[in-house]
Amino acid sequence: MMTTARKIVFAGSMGAGKTTSIAALSEIPPVTTEAVNHDRALFDKDTTTVALDYGEFTLDDGSRIQLIGTPGQLRFDFMWRVLANGALGVILLVDNSRPAPLDDVREYLRHFRDFAEGARLVIGVGRTESHPQPTVDAYADLLAGEALLLPVLSVDVRRRDDVLMMVHVLLSQLEACA
Amino acid sequence: MQRTLTTAGLGDKETLLIKSYLSLLSGKTREPWAFRDSGPVDACIAVPGLDAGKALTIRYGGDGELRLNAPLRVAAVIAVLDQASACLGAAKSAAAPAAATAAASVAAPAAPATRGDGRGTLAECLRSRRDDETVLRLSDGRARVEADFVAGRYRSSAPLLAQHATAADWHRDDAPAPVTAVEGALTWLMWMAGVGEARVQPGVYRLRRWPDFGALPHRPEFVRLAALFARQATSPGAAAAAAAVPVPEVEAFLGGCLMAGYAGSEGALAAPPPRPVATLDDGVRGLLGRIRRRLGL
């Protein structure tokens, strides 16, 4: 039987939790394309995603929802839009411990502008407990400055419930705007 | 931040059940909790009449700000532990004083302020703040609150302030909050006071920014309502019909949003009703519904 597939994209900087989020939802072990991280000055972890992360879950009609994680490094930004093409929506994960997380959001909004303007984008801000600045309100202010009204949630993607909450918010946006 | 818990006066079976729940609750509570047989703890589940010392008291089978009743159900334990976390400082919201900036610019009142004698609900008293008042000290005779609109913080003598919020005897009281006060971000206080009051004047409202559902207690319907009110200015009745939720639920959501500055009134004129969910394209509606069923949302 032919089945169709739709996708939800997880974007964000290196170490923001894209792979963890996909693992929380996927019914298969996530496929990752990890390579040695040569950007340790930017983020101290051994490996990083260079192409994409992939996970999926199956719906009751046999169709699949693909979970796509974009590479975090800026030099792979040409892939972001390719991967997001045709997606239901984008979950943008922000690492609040990075030097300029607000700039990160600006950059991603530039690439995912159509998703943002279509209210098909959710922003999840991680590591807010250890790095309370910038606040969630600062992100909301940034969005307001760009005439956008999007959900900004403080999350810990190690908790599956937080990942589910972001999906719940994204689906609610889609239902309200469809 | 890991919280610690013990029991006082409970039977062995109940204590064992609590321990078992805690071992199963990893990731399900807002903060991780661990059981301690002895030593200082953050909270204590105690039968009536037993003193929990410096720990936050969760009453078992009695009255109190925080309480559990037999039979012990895991959902009730999760709920009371999350309430206790909020009382103990709500790590997430407490860590971000500036997160209360939305509360500092509270939206225009959506309901009358205090009565002629200056008394009213907690929400009404908070809304009655004059522009030159940077700190409000309030009391209902049992609990006291000190809301600092500059620091974006509040202090309260009541561990579970929301249970007092709807009392109508709140009034200004210059006595400072006690040293042992619970502290938290003002946004949390405003949100809880507004949700608890759940009174909204007729009119049309629009979301100005999304509540941080990662930090604020909420019901699942609130997310759908936020999406509706973000899309366009809507009346509570129209939103209730579109989201298929009771009007009081919409008013609770709007009450919190208005108090915390997340929503504002767009006037009394009726706006076009939002497109009801039933008019969604069948394919999209079906797909979103299947995703929800698959993920249990």
Interface residues (C-beta under 8 A of the other chain):
Chain A: R6 L25 F57 T58 L59 D60 D61 S63 I65 L88 A119 G124 V125 T128 E129 P132 Q133 T135 V136 D137 A138 A140 L143 A144 L149 L150 P151 V152 L153 S154 V155 R158 R159 R160 D161 D162 L164 M165 V167 H168 V169 L171 S172 Q173 L174 E175 A176 C177 A178
Chain B: M1 G27 K28 A91 K92 A95 A96 P97 A98 A99 T101 A102 L207 R208 R209 W210 D212 F213 G214 A215 P220 V223 R224 A226 A227 L228 A230 R231 P274 V277 L280 D281 V284 R285 L287 L288 R290 I291 R292 R293 R294 L295 G296 L297
